[in-house]
Amino acid sequence: MKFPSGTLANIDLSSCAVYGNDQRVEVFGSYGMLCNGDQRQTGVRSLKGKGTNAVTIIISFASR
């Protein structure tokens, strides 16, 4: 997919996520990466050249 600004996007997906498998979205860019769906309290983390910003993962699958 190409946006009007010239930015390219590639979408790869699967609708199969059985019990126990996490679902997530990852967006990569020139400044880093954003992830959503890692079963955290906020659900979003930021990964950049200087490090990662995220809250801890919920420990047990049953509590997710």
N, C-alpha and C positions, 0 to 999 in steps of 0.2 A: 504494500500500500504506500502511495506517495502523497504527502500532504502538500497544499499549495506553497508552503514555505520551502519545499524541497526535501524536507525530512522524510526518511524512509522508515516504515514500520513493518515488522514481520510478526504475524500472530500464529502461534502453534498451540493447539488446544486438544483436549480430550474430555469427553463427558463421562468417563468411567472413573469414579473415585469411590471404591468400596469401603466398608467400615474399617477404620483404623488408618486410612491413607489421608494425609493432609491435602488440601486444595490450596493453591497459591497463585499469585500473579507477580511476575518480575518485569520491571521496566528498566532497560539499560540506556544510558545516555553518555554524552561526553563529559559530564560532571560527576558521574557515579551511577548508582543503581538504587531503585526503590523496590521493596518487596511488601506484599500484603498476603496474609493468610497463614502465618506461622504459629497460630494459636497463642497469641500474646494478648495482654490486656488491651493494648491499643491497636494491634493488628498491622501496624506499619513500622518499617525500619528503614533507615537511610544508610547506604554504604558509599563512602567517598574515599579519595586518596588518603585522607588523614585519619580514617577510622570509621567505626560503625556506631550508630545511635539507635538503641532499641531497649525495650523493657525485657525482663526475663521471660522465658517460655513457661507456660503452665505445665507443671511437672507431670501429672498423671493423665493418661488418655481419658479416663473416666470423668475427670474434672473439667475437661474441655467441653 
